[in-house]
Amino acid sequence: MRTLLALSVAVFAGCAPAWGAVEGNVLTAELNMPRGGDVLERLSAEPMPVGEPGKNCFWDFSEIAETGASTRRHIAVGDTVLAAIEGGTMRRYRINGDSLVSTGYESRTIVFHDSLPYAERVFPVAYGQKISGNFYFTGRYAQDRDIETGGTVTVEADATGRMLLPSLDTLDNVLRIRTETSAWIRVLRHYEAIGDCATTDSLPSYRKTVYEWYVPGYRYPVFETRLCKYYERGRECGGYSVSYYYPEAEQESLADDPRNQAIRDEIFFKERGLYADGRGGYRGEAESENNGNGDGSREQGGMVGGITTSATPSEVAIRFDVSGGGVTIGMTLADLYGRVYGYIPEHSVDEGSHTETIDTSGLMPGDYVLTIFVDGAKHDEIILNR
């Protein structure tokens, strides 16, 4: 896991008209089901209003007031039993096909086991989907007293829109999931028995609402806000509220998640006007404003074409043809954040076939952008996967 630098965060989340239509982000079991072995670092932050439900919302999370950091760890037992551990708590789940079913909860003082579990997710999840059900858990409090709780849980994909991140990047097609739990809780005296309460109306209760913001290409939410209030005899007597930011780099570093990686790559390339080259990579069209003709030819001097690349663990070779006269050519190799790792200064080449090489022996695996400059102007961009 990466070491996270502290960032300054105060979450503002408003819902206002966004620019243009918002396409649907559909969560699926393949892309969004929690997995055993995944570990995420997260930053906790002061919560702010979450905004209204609906379409075309805009959530501004560019300034967050950080209050701490913690880890969320997922542990699997076989293919169907999963636990999410965060802080001093553990939430237990069972995976039933395309459903994530909540089966229990443990903290330092309470252990709950399901008598009537509930579905926390039923995939696929699209905007407007809503599920609701009852639950009933029994367990132990402080190791020596029985405890029981029950109530209703409603899960709704209630908003879509755009999100502004602390990095000042804007993410589209964000889907917000709202989970609301209304429940009573009963700690039994030593002479009482589980299930012998005639009515739950006078029991202590709580109302918890969890908002999660999902972005295409990321398995887990990018942002999360939890709001909880406790009640005694119908009157509010306490509660808590907190927001969590899961930095994108944390999810991008998850192992064995190729489908989400492919979605992130596709979004990145499309934003930069790149297209699939048919060889498992992406290319940028020759920039017509640089050549005046829009077809890759040049009004003066030569023309560069027939560009191909091949790579070994230690270098990438770029082959190209020059016709119609000599040109000057230069190249840079950078990561997707613009950090340059390889550089060939511009130099003159004559007509004919040529090969240039860039040393890649010290590069980490990942996607890199090869930019080719001809006569001082950007001619082509090729995405290389190493």
N, C-alpha and C positions, 0 to 999 in steps of 0.2 A: 504494500500500500504506500501511496505517496505521503510524504509529510506535508501537511497543509499549513500554509502561512495564515496567520490570523488576518481576517478582513473585517473592516468596519461595516456592519450591517444594521437599519431600522426599517422593518418591512412596511412598505406602503403597497396596498393592493387595492386598486380602484377598478371599477368596471365601467368602461366608457367605449364609445364607438371606436373600432380599430379601422385600419386602412384596408378597404376591399373585402371581398368575401373570404370566409374562413372555411377551408376544407376540413373534412372529418378526420379525426385521429381515432382509430379503432384499436383498442387494446386486445391482444390475443394471448392465449396460454403460451404459445411458442415464444413470443417476444416479451411478455410481461409477468409470467408466473415466477415468483421467488424461487431461488435455487440454493440447494445446500452448497456450502463452500464460499458463497459470495460474502465479502466483507466490505463495508462502506464506511468511510469516515464522514462525519457530518458536523456542521456548525449549528449550534443553537442560537436563537436570536429573539429579541423582543418582538412579540406579535403586534400586528396592526390590522385594521379592518381587511377582511378577505374579499370584499366586493359582492355585488349582486350576481345571481345566476343569469344565464342567458347566453346568446351567441355574440360574437364580435366584441368580447371583453378585452381589456388591456390591463395587465398586471405589471406594475412597476416595482421590481425587486432590486433596483440598481443600488439602493442604499440600505444596508442591513446593519443593525446594531448588534454585534456579536456578543453573546454572553457566555460562551464556552464551546467545548468540542467533545464529541463522544464517538463511539463506534457501534455500528449495527452489524451483527454477525448472524449468518444463517447456517444452521446445522441440519443435515438430512440423515434420517435413519431409513435405509432402503429407498424405495422409489416414491413412497406415499406419505411418509411422516416427516414433518419439517418443524423446526423451531427457529424463532427470531429472537435473538438476545440483544438487549440494549440496556446499558446502565445496570441496574440491579433487578431487571425484570426479564422474564422469558414468556413469550407467547407461543403456544403450540397450535399446529395446524395439521390437517390431513388433506392430501390432494386426491380428489375424486374426479378423475377425468379432466374436464376443463373447469372444475370448481375448486376454490381454495376455502376449506371449511375450518372455522375456528373451533378448537377442541379444548382449550384451557389456558390458564394464566398462572404464573408464579412470580412472587416477589419475596422480599426478605421475611415477610410476616404472613403471607397468604399463599395458599395453593388451591387452585380451582381445577376441577375435572368436569368434563361435560356429562350431563344427563340428557340434554337436548342441545346439540351444537347448532351453529348457524353458518350460512355461506357468506363469507366476506367478499368473495369475487365469484362471478359466474361469467366466464369468457365465452364469446367476445363481448367487449364492453364498448358501446358507442354512445354518443351524445343523446340524452333523453332516456336512456335505459334506467330502470328503477326496479329494485327488488327489496322485499321486506319480509321479515320473519321473526319468530319468537325464539328465545333461548332460555336455558335454565342450567346453572352450574352449581355444584356442591363442592365442599372442600374443608380445609382446616385453617383456622386463624390462630397465630401465635403457638402453633403446634399442639395446643391442648383444648381448643374449642371448635365446634363445628360451625360452618358458615355456608350460607346459600345466597344466590343472587339470580335474578331473572328479569326479563323485560323484552323489549322489541329493538330490532336493529333495521334501519333503512339505509340502503346504499343507492346513490343516484349519481349518474354522470350529468351534472347540472349546469356546466358552463364550458364554453370553448372560446379561444381567442389567442392573443399574443402575449409574450412575456419578455420583459427587459431584465437582463441578468446583471449581477454585480460587475461582470466583465464588460458591460455595455453592449453585449451582443443581444440581438432580438431573435426570439424563437417563435416560429409559427405553429399553427395547428395544435395548440396546447389544449389538453382535455383535463378538466377538473372533476375529481371524484369526491363526493360529499357523503360521509358515513355518520349517521346520527344514532346514538344509543340512548334509550330511556330505560332505566332499570331501578329496581329496589335492591337493597342488600340487608341481610339479617345475620347478626352474630348471635348464636344460640347460647343461652345459659346452660349450665350443666344438667339441669333437670328437663330441658326442652329437647325435642326431637326434630330431625329434618322433615320438612313437609307438613308439620302439624299446625302451621299458622293459618287461621281461617281467612284472614284478609291481609293484604299487603299495603293498604291505603295509608296506614300510620307509620310504616317503616321508613328508615332513612333511605334516600334515593339519590340518584345522580343523573345528570344529562351531559353526555359527552358528544362533541362534534369534531370530526377529523376531516380536514380538507387536504387533498393531495393533487398536485399538478404534474401531469404526465406529458412528456414531449416525445415525438417520434424518434426512434433510434436509441432510446434509453429504457432499460428494463424496469428501473425503479423510479419513483417520483423524483423530480428535481427540487421541488419545494413541498413542505408539509406544515400545516398549522393544526394544533390541538387545543380545543377549548373545552373545559370541564367545570361544571358547577355541582355542588353538593347541597342537599336539602334535608332539613329535620322538621318533621310535622308541617310540611308544605312551605317552609320558609328557607330561603337561601342562607347557608351557613359557611360557605367557603368554596374553594375551587382553585384552578390553575389555568394558565394559558402559556403556550410556547410555540415558536416556529423553528423549523429545521431547514437548512439549506444543504443539499447533497451536491457538491461541486461536480460539474460535468466530467472533469478529469478522472474522478473516482470511478464512474461508471464506464468511461472509455477504457479503463485499465482492466476491466473484468475479463477473465479468461473464457475462451470457448463460447463467444457470443457473436458468431459471424453474421447472422442475419441483422442484428441491430447495427453492427459495424457497417454493413453494406448500406443500410438506410441512411446512416450519418454521412457516409461518403457521397451517396447520391444527392443528398441535400446540399452538401458543400460544393460539389461540382456544378450543380444546376445554378446555384447562386453566382457562380463565376463564369457562366456561359460555356461550360465544358460539356462534351458529349462523349458517349461510349465510342471507342475506336474499333470495336470488334475483336480486340485481342486481350480483353480482360482489363483494359485501362481506359483512360479518358483523354481527350485531346481538346484543344481550343482551336477554333477556326482562325485562319490568317486574318489579321485585322485590316479591313479594307481601308480604314482611314490612314493606314501607314503606307499603303501601296498605290492608292488612287484608283485602282481598277476593280477591287473586290474579288479577284479571281486568283490571287496568289502571285500574279505577275507584277513586274516593276516597270515603271515608265522609263527608268534609266538604269544601266548596270545589269547584273545578272539576276537569275531567279533560283531560289533554293526549293527543292522538292525531294520526293522519295525518301522522307525521313523515317528511319526505323531505329529501334533501340534493342539492345540485348544486355543482360546483366549476369554477373557472376558474384560470389560473395565479396569480392574485393573491388570491383569496378563496374561502371555502366558504360557501354559503348554506344555512341550515337553515329549512325551512318546517314549520309545525305548526298544529294547530287546538286551540282551547280551548273547552270546553263545560261547562255546569252551574255556571258561576260563575268568578270570577277566580282566578288562581294567581300564585305567584312562580316565576320560572324563571331558571336560570343555566346556564352551559356552560363546559367546559374542553376544550382540544384538546392532547393529549399524545402523545409517541412511545411505542413499545412498552416502553420502560424507565421510563415514568412521568414524564418531563421535560415540563413544561407549556410550550407555545409560544403558546397563545391562551386568552383568558379573557374571559367575559362575566359580570360580577357579577350576583347574583340581584336581580331587580326584578319589579315587579308587572305583569301583563298581564291584560286583560279578555277576555271571551268573543269568539270570532271567529278569523280566520286571521291568522297573524303570520309574519314572516321576520326572522331574525337573521343577521348575517354576521360572520365571523372572518377577519382578514387573514392570508393564507398566503404572501405574496410573498417572504418570506425563508427559506422552508422547503426543505430538501433533498427530492428524490423519495424516497418510501417509504410505509410504513403508519403511520397515526396513529389514535388512539382519541378519538372525540368522546363525552364524557360529559355527559348532560343531567340537571340537578337540578330537581325540582319540589317546591315548598314545603319546601325544605331537605333532601330525601331523593333519593338517586340513582334516577332513573326509567328511564334507557335508556343503552345504550352502542352506538355504531356505529363500525365500522372503516372508515376512509377511506383510499383509495390515491391518492397524489398523484404 
